[in-house]
Amino acid sequence: MFCTMAAPAFVTLIILTDNYMFGLTHKLNDSLLYMTHDMVENILANAEHELAETPEEKADDIARLKASIAYYKHELEAFEKDITEQRNNFFQFSVEELYYMYGQYDKFVGIEFHKFSDAAKKYGRNIGGVFMYGKKEREGLEATIASGNIPRTNGLVKLDVGSVYGLTDEQAKELIEVGFSSGDIYEILASNTPLVNTYAHKGRKEIPNTISVKFDPTGTDPLKMALYTFNLRLNNGGTLIESEWYEYCGYSIYYSPELKEIDFFKEKIYDAGGNLKSQVRFYFLIAKKVNSDITEDELNEFSALLKDRRLQRFEILKDELRRNNITVDKLKADHPKIYTEIYKAALTFEDSILTYNKSPIPVYWDFRTYLHIYLRHCDELQPEGHFKAKTTFSYTPDNIKRVLKIAVEKLQDRIDQKLQQGSDFRIYGEKALYFNGNYYSMRIENNGRVDSFYPNEQPSKNGE
């Protein structure tokens, strides 16, 4: 069910006018304010077309049409002047009212602009989206609403516009970065869904619009599924990061040994000495193990490669802990559960691309990214001490990666632009990304690796 709002419920000011259109008065908040004006515009257009088609010898018809056209134009001009004067003295929607009714709930709204407004001239009469606010701006509006002393400001409001409204990328960017005047809004259409202020919500959150699909993997080869996914990405013009190429080649030459003779694969799987790269060999042995096709000697080789992986990753762990004056031994002694989770991740974590868009430089996370994010900002994996001063995500550990992927997808165009310039991508402070009630900062290195990602809200006072 949907409802329309021509003006907020707590606005009581009514403007009367002495101007008329066809003998009718028009108030700014009339529900059919522009219907007659639209109709007269159509009549005028038809009259002008008829005049252009009328032969010169039909002088009486020409005189009649010219008189009608002059009359219609006069009525339209009088109406526009009347509405413009009303809007100069009164506006229906203030910045504060829009936040109170819609913005604080992150509701999708349909907006109809006043016909003669700057916004209508730029974006058309009707658009829709979600109102957007910087962190300080949202905090200020929250404080204003809580105070009970609410002013009415005709100021700029920003909108994350829906893709179905046919606007250009430049227009969409302007709407989200600059915005339009709240007083340009004539009507708003919004659903009667439950109102939830996710920004004010404390505790665990669920990612909105999540659909859980039950899947029984029994009888499915997970490695063939991985190969299918890799091939799908490559066939669609995507790419793989280095570690994904190792995985792709290792599985491929197990299932299709003849590929080892193809030049493309030769360049990927062999080192300068003509030996199979250890990283490719690692995934080849995984395929043999999963398919119960591994010998005892190969199993010992695989165990050694797995140990090397863990040791290399524990060096990364040491670096991360050292910054906060913690040793691996101390982590193991003081936080055995955390140590166990990190140990498992050191063995099983796979570097991966976070979005499958056709980006020149793919954005990915690796084990270092995982440690940096989870040790600092995942409540379940935060050791005591300096780590506990960091902000924490409002989501379960399994959902943190999903939130990271959503963030990268929302910022993809801006990320691509920066990385192609050879620069890091950074977003923080008032320009931090807003999603589901939280603001997030992010840094991505110019090679596409995510360096940091974290929520901005307190209790952190020390920053990142």
Buried (B, 14 or more C-beta within 10 A) or exposed (E): EEEEBBBBEEBEEEEEEEEEBEEEEBBBBBEEBBEBBEEBBEBBEEBBEBBEEBEEEEEEEBEBBBEBBEEBBEBBEEBBEBBEBBBEEBBBBBBBBBBBBBBBBBBBBBBBBBBBBEBBEBBBBBBBBBBBBBBEBBEBBBEBBEEEEBEBBBEEBBBBBBEEBEBEEEBBBBBBEEBBBBBBBBBBBBEEEEEBEBBEEEEEBEEEEEEEEEEEEEEEBEBEEBBEEBEEBEEEEBBBBEBBBBBBBBBBBBEEEEBBEBEEBEEBBBEEEEEBBBBBBBBBBBBBEBEEEBEEEBEEBBEEBBEEBBEEBBEBBEEBBEEBEBEBEBBBEEBEEBBEBBBEBBEEBEBBBBBBBEBEBBBBBBBBBBBBBBBBBBBEBBBEEBBEBBBBBBBBEEBBBEBBBBBBBBBBEEBBEBBEEEEEBBBBEEEBBBBBBBBBBBBBBBEBBBBBBBBBBEEBEEEB
